[in-house]
Amino acid sequence: MVSFYTTQGMGLAIAFVGNARVTPDREAITRGTPEAGSYGRLILHKGKLVGATLLNLTREMGALAKIIEGGADLSAKKSLLSDIRTDLTMI
C-alpha cells in the first residue's frame, strides 16, 4: 500500500504520493510546468518510481501509486514520465 496526502490552499491542490523526499541518491523528474498551473516532481530511486509531489495534478495520484506498487524499472521511460501529455495509466 502506498501512502498519500492531499491538501488544498492558496488556489492549489497539493498531493504527495509515496516517499517524495529528494536525497542525493534519488533523481527528480519534472512533469508539467508551474507556469502552466500543473506541476509534478516524480522521484526515482535506482530507476524505480518511489514518490511524487503534485500541484494541481491530483488526478494522477492513483496511476502513480500503481506504478510505485508495481516496482518496474522506468529508466528507459523518463521522457514519457516528464511529458504531461502521457497517460500514466499506460506506463
N, C-alpha and C positions, 0 to 999 in steps of 0.2 A: 504494500500500500504506500502510495506517495503522498507526502504531506503537502498541504497548500494553505494559503492565507490570502484573503481578498479584503480590500477596503476601498472606500471612496472618499475623496476630499479634493478641494480646490479644482473641481471640474475634471478630475482624473479617476479612472477605475484602475486600481493598482493590485497586482497579484504576484505572489511568489509561489513557485512550484518546486518541490524537491529541495535540494540543497543549493541555493542560489548564491552562496558565498564564493567570491573570487579569491583564489590563492595563487601563489607562483606556479604551481603545477597544474593549473587549470587554464583553459582557453575560453575567452568570451567571444561569442559571435553575435553581432548586432542584426536585428531584424526590424525593418521599417526605419523611420526617422522621427526624431522628436518634432521636427518642423511639420511633418505630415499629421501629427497628432496621435500616431500609433507607433510604439517603440517596444522592442523586446531585446533582452540580453540573455542569450542562451549559453549555458555553462557546460563545457565538455571536459571530461577527465579521461585521458587515455583513449580519446575518440568516442567515448560514450556520453550521451546527454545525462547530466546529473541534476540539473536545476535550471530555473529561468526566472527572470524578473520581467514583468509585463506591464506596460502602461497603455491603457485602452485597447488591450488585446486579450481580455479575459475569455473571449470565445475560444481561444486556443488552449486553454488550460487542460481540457480533457485529452486532447490529442498529445500534448506534451507529456502528460502523466503516463499515457500508454507507451510512449516512446521510451521514457525513463524505465518503466517496468520491464519492457522488452529487452533492454540492455544491449541493443545492437550497436556495432561499431559504425559510426556515422562519418568517419574520416573522409570518405570519398563523396559525401553529400553536403559538405559545408556550404557550397554555393546555393544549394536548394534551401537549406535552413535559413540563410540570410535573405532570400528573396521573399518578400512579403506576399507575392502572388502564389507561392507554393502552398498547396493544400497539405497541411501537416498530417492529415489522416492517410495520405498516400505515401508517406515516408516509411 
